[in-house]
Amino acid sequence: MSLWKRIKQALKNYLTRMEQSNKELFGNGRLDCCKLNSSRNDRRL
């Protein structure tokens, strides 16, 4: 296997893992700043 194919496969695997992680954190829906901020606890003084 050539070097470029290994690099491409490693990048593809990384992006797949990142996608799965994002789905676990944010779900499958469209990201909306209002929805993200409503689930976060703001502790501003």
C-alpha positions as CSV (number, residue, x, y, z in Angstrom):
1,M,0.0,0.0,0.0
2,S,1.4,3.3,-1.0
3,L,2.1,6.1,1.5
4,W,-0.7,8.4,0.1
5,K,-3.2,5.6,0.4
6,R,-2.3,5.0,4.1
7,I,-2.5,8.7,4.8
8,K,-5.9,8.9,3.1
9,Q,-7.2,5.9,5.0
10,A,-5.9,7.3,8.3
11,L,-7.6,10.6,7.7
12,K,-10.8,8.9,6.7
13,N,-10.8,6.8,9.9
14,Y,-10.2,10.0,12.0
15,L,-13.1,11.8,10.4
16,T,-15.4,8.8,10.9
17,R,-14.5,8.7,14.6
18,M,-15.0,12.5,14.9
19,E,-18.4,12.2,13.2
20,Q,-19.5,9.5,15.6
21,S,-18.4,11.5,18.6
22,N,-20.3,14.6,17.3
23,K,-23.4,12.5,16.8
24,E,-23.2,11.3,20.4
25,L,-22.7,14.8,21.8
26,F,-25.1,16.9,19.6
27,G,-27.4,14.3,17.9
28,N,-28.2,14.0,14.2
29,G,-30.1,17.3,13.9
30,R,-29.0,20.6,12.6
31,L,-26.7,22.5,15.0
32,D,-28.4,25.6,16.4
33,C,-26.7,28.0,18.8
34,C,-29.9,28.5,20.8
35,K,-30.3,24.8,21.4
36,L,-26.6,24.4,22.3
37,N,-26.7,27.2,24.8
38,S,-29.9,26.1,26.4
39,S,-28.4,22.8,27.4
40,R,-25.3,24.4,28.9
41,N,-25.1,25.7,32.5
42,D,-24.0,29.3,32.4
43,R,-22.3,30.4,35.6
44,R,-21.5,34.0,34.7
45,L,-21.0,36.5,37.5
